[in-house]
Amino acid sequence: MALISFDDTDAAAFAATRELPRNGLDRWRHAVGQHLRPRAGMTVLDLGAGTGAWAAAFTDWFGARVVGVEPAEAMRARTTHRPLLAGDAVAVPLRDATVDAAWLSTMIHHVPDLDAAARELRRVLRPGAPVLIRSPFPGRHHRIALFHWFPEAVRVLERYPDLARVRSAFAAAGFPVSSVEPVAQTTAASLAHYAQRLDRRAHTPLQLISDDEYAAGVARLAAAARDDSGPVVDHLDLLVLR
């Protein structure tokens, strides 16, 4: 089962604090474009679309038709992107071989059966179409601010599927080629802004640490934010499978 289930409170926190400003995503636009190879009329599946921020970005950036699929009703209620369908990684409500690419952003750890999900993506994707996974992976968290200020959350990250596990599942499903690269994003204009916007309910790793551990991290972050005025730049991995 998923690590957490998103209720109305979690979804509201996610919508309010996790949607990144477009001007901080230039490197993601470039990195995705290199692998997506956008063209007129293409269809992209945004699997685990959440509140629809990435679906809207891909529509604007690439002119693609983006079909969002999201299992949480509370998340679906907070997006204006259309089409947005109810479904999940092991039951995608699309016909066989109708999708030109699949985008999975910070959701792979919620997939209950990774092998079944890989097979389901193989079913809906056209031959040669890529799966693009944006995620923190175990052991590759050192340039993500959340884990710097809340080191206890690393033990939650260790429960996520690692690169080897994801690659193995997708190779078995017919995606034999993969590449991975860290991509920079400006998560907040300053550490003070980062601290101000942080909401525990919007982050799986923070929900799954203790209250005392969370309070200690908030105190560390608040103390540092008084002296640090630079932007917060995180590096998440982009895993591409074909």
C-alpha positions as CSV (number, residue, x, y, z in Angstrom):
1,M,0.0,0.0,0.0
2,A,1.0,3.7,-0.4
3,L,3.2,5.2,2.4
4,I,0.4,7.7,3.2
5,S,-3.1,8.4,1.9
6,F,-3.8,12.0,1.0
7,D,-6.9,13.4,2.7
8,D,-8.4,16.8,2.3
9,T,-6.0,18.4,4.8
10,D,-2.9,16.9,3.1
11,A,-4.1,17.8,-0.4
12,A,-4.8,21.4,0.7
13,A,-1.3,21.6,2.2
14,F,0.2,20.1,-1.0
15,A,-1.6,22.6,-3.2
16,A,-0.5,25.5,-1.0
17,T,3.2,24.7,-0.5
18,R,4.5,22.0,-3.0
19,E,3.7,23.6,-6.3
20,L,7.0,25.2,-7.5
21,P,7.2,28.5,-9.3
22,R,7.7,28.1,-13.0
23,N,10.7,30.4,-13.0
24,G,12.5,27.9,-10.8
25,L,11.9,25.0,-13.2
26,D,13.9,26.0,-16.3
27,R,16.3,23.1,-15.9
28,W,13.5,20.7,-15.6
29,R,11.9,22.1,-18.8
30,H,15.2,21.6,-20.6
31,A,15.9,18.1,-19.2
32,V,12.4,16.8,-19.9
33,G,12.4,18.3,-23.4
34,Q,15.6,16.4,-24.3
35,H,13.9,13.1,-23.6
36,L,10.3,13.9,-24.4
37,R,11.1,15.2,-27.9
38,P,7.8,17.1,-28.1
39,R,5.9,17.2,-31.3
40,A,2.4,18.2,-32.4
41,G,-0.4,16.0,-31.3
42,M,1.6,14.0,-28.8
43,T,-0.1,12.6,-25.6
44,V,1.6,12.6,-22.3
45,L,0.4,10.6,-19.2
46,D,0.9,12.4,-15.9
47,L,0.6,9.5,-13.5
48,G,0.0,10.5,-9.9
49,A,-0.9,14.0,-11.2
50,G,-1.7,15.4,-7.8
51,T,-3.0,19.0,-8.0
52,G,-2.1,19.2,-11.7
53,A,0.9,21.6,-11.6
54,W,3.1,19.5,-13.8
55,A,0.3,18.7,-16.2
56,A,-0.3,22.4,-16.7
57,A,3.5,23.1,-17.1
58,F,3.8,20.4,-19.8
59,T,0.8,21.7,-21.6
60,D,2.3,25.2,-21.6
61,W,5.9,24.2,-22.3
62,F,5.4,21.6,-25.0
63,G,1.9,22.0,-26.4
64,A,1.2,18.4,-25.5
65,R,-2.1,16.9,-24.6
66,V,-1.6,15.8,-21.0
67,V,-3.9,13.2,-19.5
68,G,-3.7,13.3,-15.7
69,V,-4.4,10.2,-13.7
70,E,-4.7,10.6,-9.9
71,P,-6.0,8.1,-7.3
72,A,-6.7,10.6,-4.5
73,E,-10.1,12.2,-4.7
74,A,-8.9,15.1,-2.5
75,M,-6.1,15.8,-5.0
76,R,-8.4,15.7,-8.0
77,A,-10.7,18.1,-6.4
78,R,-7.9,20.7,-6.3
79,T,-6.9,20.8,-9.9
80,T,-8.4,22.6,-12.9
81,H,-6.4,20.6,-15.4
82,R,-8.4,18.5,-17.8
83,P,-8.6,15.6,-18.7
84,L,-8.0,14.3,-15.2
85,L,-9.0,10.7,-14.5
86,A,-9.4,8.6,-11.4
87,G,-7.0,5.7,-11.5
88,D,-3.6,4.5,-10.2
89,A,-0.4,3.0,-11.4
90,V,-1.7,-0.5,-11.6
91,A,-5.0,0.4,-13.3
92,V,-4.5,3.2,-15.8
93,P,-7.8,4.0,-17.4
94,L,-6.4,4.4,-21.0
95,R,-6.4,2.1,-24.0
96,D,-3.4,0.0,-25.1
97,A,-0.5,1.8,-26.9
98,T,-2.1,5.3,-26.9
99,V,0.5,7.3,-25.0
100,D,3.7,8.9,-26.2
101,A,5.4,9.4,-22.8
102,A,4.6,9.0,-19.1
103,W,5.6,11.4,-16.4
104,L,5.8,10.3,-12.7
105,S,6.8,13.0,-10.3
106,T,7.6,12.2,-6.6
107,M,5.1,9.4,-6.5
108,I,7.0,6.1,-7.2
109,H,7.2,5.5,-3.4
110,H,3.4,5.3,-3.2
111,V,3.1,2.6,-5.8
112,P,2.0,-0.6,-4.1
113,D,3.2,-3.0,-6.8
114,L,6.1,-1.7,-8.8
115,D,6.3,-4.7,-11.1
116,A,2.6,-4.4,-12.0
117,A,2.9,-0.7,-12.5
118,A,5.8,-1.2,-15.0
119,R,3.7,-3.7,-16.9
120,E,0.7,-1.3,-16.9
121,L,2.9,1.5,-18.3
122,R,4.2,-0.9,-21.0
123,R,0.6,-1.6,-22.0
124,V,-0.5,2.1,-22.4
125,L,2.7,3.4,-23.9
126,R,3.5,3.2,-27.6
127,P,6.7,1.3,-28.5
128,G,9.8,3.4,-27.8
129,A,7.9,5.9,-25.7
130,P,9.8,7.0,-22.5
131,V,8.9,6.8,-18.8
132,L,10.3,9.9,-17.0
133,I,10.4,9.5,-13.2
134,R,11.2,12.6,-11.0
135,S,12.1,11.4,-7.6
136,P,14.5,11.4,-4.6
137,F,16.1,8.0,-4.4
138,P,17.7,6.3,-1.4
139,G,21.4,7.2,-1.1
140,R,21.0,10.2,-3.5
141,H,19.5,12.8,-1.2
142,H,22.5,14.9,-0.3
143,R,21.5,17.9,-2.3
144,I,17.9,18.1,-1.1
145,A,17.3,20.6,1.6
146,L,14.5,18.7,3.3
147,F,16.9,15.9,4.3
148,H,19.6,18.4,5.4
149,W,17.3,20.0,8.0
150,F,15.4,16.9,8.8
151,P,18.0,14.1,8.7
152,E,15.7,11.8,10.6
153,A,13.6,11.7,7.4
154,V,16.4,9.9,5.6
155,R,15.2,6.6,7.2
156,V,11.8,7.2,5.5
157,L,13.6,7.7,2.2
158,E,15.3,4.4,2.7
159,R,11.9,2.8,2.4
160,Y,11.5,4.2,-1.1
161,P,12.4,1.9,-4.0
162,D,16.0,2.5,-5.0
163,L,17.3,3.0,-8.5
164,A,18.3,-0.7,-8.9
165,R,14.8,-1.8,-7.9
166,V,13.0,0.6,-10.3
167,R,15.3,-0.3,-13.2
168,S,14.9,-4.0,-12.6
169,A,11.1,-3.8,-12.5
170,F,10.9,-1.7,-15.7
171,A,13.5,-3.8,-17.5
172,A,11.4,-6.9,-16.8
173,A,8.4,-5.1,-18.2
174,G,10.1,-4.3,-21.5
175,F,12.0,-1.0,-20.8
176,P,15.6,-2.3,-21.1
177,V,17.4,1.1,-21.5
178,S,17.6,3.7,-18.7
179,S,19.6,6.8,-17.8
180,V,19.6,9.0,-14.7
181,E,20.6,12.6,-14.1
182,P,20.2,15.0,-11.2
183,V,18.2,18.1,-12.2
184,A,18.4,21.4,-10.3
185,Q,15.3,23.4,-9.3
186,T,14.9,26.6,-7.3
187,T,12.6,25.4,-4.5
188,A,12.4,28.7,-2.7
189,A,13.8,32.2,-3.2
190,S,15.4,32.1,0.3
191,L,15.8,29.8,3.2
192,A,13.4,32.1,5.2
193,H,10.8,31.6,2.4
194,Y,11.4,27.9,2.4
195,A,10.9,27.8,6.2
196,Q,7.7,29.9,6.0
197,R,6.1,27.7,3.3
198,L,7.1,24.3,4.8
199,D,4.1,22.3,5.8
200,R,4.6,18.8,7.3
201,R,1.3,17.6,5.9
202,A,2.6,18.0,2.3
203,H,5.7,15.8,2.7
204,T,5.6,12.1,3.1
205,P,9.0,11.9,4.9
206,L,8.0,14.5,7.4
207,Q,4.7,12.9,8.2
208,L,6.5,9.6,9.0
209,I,9.0,11.0,11.5
210,S,8.1,11.6,15.2
211,D,6.8,14.9,16.5
212,D,10.0,15.6,18.4
213,E,12.1,14.9,15.4
214,Y,10.0,17.3,13.3
215,A,10.2,20.0,16.0
216,A,13.9,19.7,16.1
217,G,14.2,20.1,12.4
218,V,11.9,23.1,12.4
219,A,14.1,24.7,15.1
220,R,17.3,24.1,13.0
221,L,15.7,25.5,9.9
222,A,14.4,28.6,11.7
223,A,17.8,29.3,13.2
224,A,19.6,29.0,9.9
225,A,17.0,31.1,8.1
226,R,17.8,34.1,10.1
227,D,21.3,34.3,8.6
228,D,21.0,32.8,5.1
229,S,19.4,34.8,2.4
230,G,20.4,32.7,-0.7
231,P,17.9,30.7,-2.8
232,V,17.2,27.0,-1.9
233,V,18.3,24.9,-4.8
234,D,17.4,21.2,-4.7
235,H,18.6,18.4,-7.0
236,L,16.1,15.6,-7.7
237,D,16.8,12.7,-10.0
238,L,15.3,12.3,-13.5
239,L,15.2,8.6,-14.3
240,V,14.4,7.9,-18.0
241,L,13.4,4.4,-19.1
242,R,12.7,3.1,-22.6
